[in-house]
Amino acid sequence: MRWQLRVVMGAVGAALLLPGAGASASAESLDEEQLRSALLDHMDFPEDWARDSAQAEAQRGIGVPAPQEASCRALFDGGADTAASTAFARSFSGPFVRTTAAAHGGEGAAQAALEDYRRTAEACNSFAIVEGEGHGPTEISVTYNGGGTEEPSLKDSMADEVAAVRFEREPETTEAPEVVAEAALVRVGEHTVLVAQVGRDDAGTGDLEPMLERAAEKLHAVQEGRTPEPPEDLDGTEL
């Protein structure tokens, strides 16, 4: 099975975001508990989504990609020292979403983290994962192959800048649906939030951009010392 990668990266106008970006970014970094309050939660997803776990993912043998190459792993799991993470699933076969918020100790360090993500995306044009339930002959190795770029559209979000990647796996048969795996790292001041998902390329897999916008909105609120307001649809948003 072969995957094609499109590396997506761009910057968002800071004037739309934090007033006096330099001044607000100097605030004290959020701790793990505060970062956790900024993560996407069950109220941010439609009703048929549920929290996922590492144990459930290991049992299924599928989930958000975990590249075997250590140099590529940060594309989907972050990698900052002070971070909080949570995951969601819509069904046993997906789609799956993982979100990770991180503190970097200053706006410059957060900018550097985003640049590192871009460099990783540009350099990591091939990596492998193992799919399958449990351990044994049912496991298969899947290789991701890359190429291409485009710019995301987050102009009206709370993000300062964003870098993203998107993979498309060719179907095994003409009847099988295409599968997508994508992730984006968003910077809000001196913090970042990574949203990664994998699922069939159909209406059942949510658009990544609303997830990024909601994640940036919540992170911005927590940075300002506010509790994020629940979405207007209390039964979950249509991501």
N, C-alpha and C positions, 0 to 999 in steps of 0.2 A: 504494500500500500504506500502510495506516495502523497506527500503533502507539498503545497506551494505556499510560500511565505510572502506576505507583503509587509514591509516595515513602514509604519505610519508615525510621523512625528511632526510637531509644530509648536508654536508659541501662541499664547492667548494674551491679548492686551491687558496689562496690569491695571490700567485706568478703570476697567470694568469691575475690578475686584476689591482688593483691600485699599481703603482710602489711606494715602500716605504709606505706600507699601513698605518703604524702608523702615519707617518708624514702627509699624505694627508688627513687622517680622522680628523685631528685637525682643519681643515678649518671651517670657520663660517657656522653655519647651514643655510640651504636654507629657505627663507620665503615662504608664501603661493603662491605668484605669481610665484616664481621660481619653486616651486614644481609642479604647474599647467603646466608649460612649459615642464616638464619631463614626463607628463602623455601620455599614448597612445592616439592618435587622429585619425580622419577619414582617414588620409593618411596611417595609419598603418593597415587598414582593407580593404578587397575587396570592390568593388564598391557598392554591394548590402547591405552593412551595413550602419546604420545611428545612430546618437546620440539618446540615450534613456533618459528618465526623471523619476523622482519619481512619477509625476502625471500619466504618461503613465503606469508605473508599477502598480500603485494603480487601475487604470481602468481595466487593464488586469487581475489582481489578481495573476499573476505569474511573476517570474523574478529570479535574483540571490537570493538564500535562505536567509531569515532573521529569524534565530532561535528564538523561543519564550523565551527560557532560556537565560537570560542575560549573564551567564557564558560562553555560546557557541557562542555568536553573533560575537565576534572579529575574528572568523575563516573566516568570509566572508566580514566584513566591516572595519577591522583595529581597530581603537580606539585611535590613538595618538592625542595629543593636537594640534600640528601644522600639518595639513594635507590638501590635495586637492584631489578631487575625480571626476571621470567622468564615464559614462556608455554608452554602445552601444547595439543595437539589430539588428538582421538580419531579423526578421519578427515578426508579432504579437504573434506568438507562440514560438519564440526563434530561435536560441540560444541567450543568453544574456551574456554580459561581463561587469564587473565593475572593474576599476583600481583605486587604492588609493596610493598616495605617501606621506610619512611622514618624518618629521625631529624629531630627538631625543635628540639633544643637546650634542652629543659626541658619539664616536664609542662604548664606553662601554655601554652607554644607549641603543644604537641600538642593540648591541649583547644581552642585557637583554630582549629587546622587542621580539627578535626572540626566545629566550629561553622561554619566557612567551607563545608565540604562540605554541611552541612544547608542553609545559605542558598542555595548553588548549586542543590541539588536542588529547593528550593521555588521558586526563580526561573526555572529552566530547564525550562519545561513544554512546550517545542517545540524540536526541532533536527533537522537533516538529516544523512544520511551518503550516500556514493556507494558502490554495490555493483557488481560486475562484474569480469571478468577483464581485466587490462591496461588499456590506454587506447583508447577508441574508442566506436563506437555500441552495444556490448554493455553499457556502463555505464548504470546507472539511479540516480536520486536517490530515497532513501527518507526520508520524514518521520516523526519520532516525535512523538506527541501525548500529553498527560498528564492526570492526575487521580487522586486517592485516596491514602490513607495507611493503614498498619498497623504494628504493632510487632514486631520480630524476636524470636526466642526463643533467647538465648544465656546463659541463667541459670547454667549449669554450666561455662562456658568461662573462659579466662584473660583475657577482655576486660574492660576498665574501662567502655567505652561503645562504641556502634556506631550508625552511620547508614547506611541502605541505600536503593537504588532498584531498581525492577523494571519492565520494559517488556514488554508483550504485543502482538505483531504479529498482526493479523487475517490468516487464510489467504487466499491469492489465489483459491482455489476451495474447494468444500465437501470435496473429497478431500484437500486439502493440510493438513499438520499445522500447528498453531499454533507460533510461534517465540517464545522468551523471551530477553530480554537483561536481565541484572541485575548489580548491583555493591554492595559494602558496604565501608565504611571502618571499621576496628576500631582503637581506641586501647588500647595496653598501656603504661602509664606514660608516658614521654616519647617513645614511638615509635608509629607507626601501620603497619598493613598493609591494603592494598586488594586485594580479590579481585573480579574481574569475569569474567563468562562470557556466552556466547550459544549457543543451540542449540534444537533442537526440544523442544517441551513434552511429552516422553515419558521412558520409563525410561532412554534412552541419555544424557540430560543429567543430570548429578549434582545432588543437592540442595546448595544453596549453604551451608547452615548447617554441615554437617560440615567443609567446606573452611575456613570462617571459624574454627571451633573449633580445627582442626589448625594453621592459620596463627598464631592467637593463642598456642597452646601452644608452638610453636617459637620465636616471638618472645620470649615470657616466659623460656624456657630460656636463650636467648642473652643476654638482659639480665642474667641471674643468673650469667653466665660459664660455663654448661654447654653441652655439645654436645647438640642435640636427639636424643632416643632415636628410633630407627626405629619405625614403626607395628608393631603386633603381627603383622599380616599382611605378611610380607616381600615378597610379590608385589604389593603395592599394596592400599590400603584401598578399601572400597566407598563411594566418595563419592557 
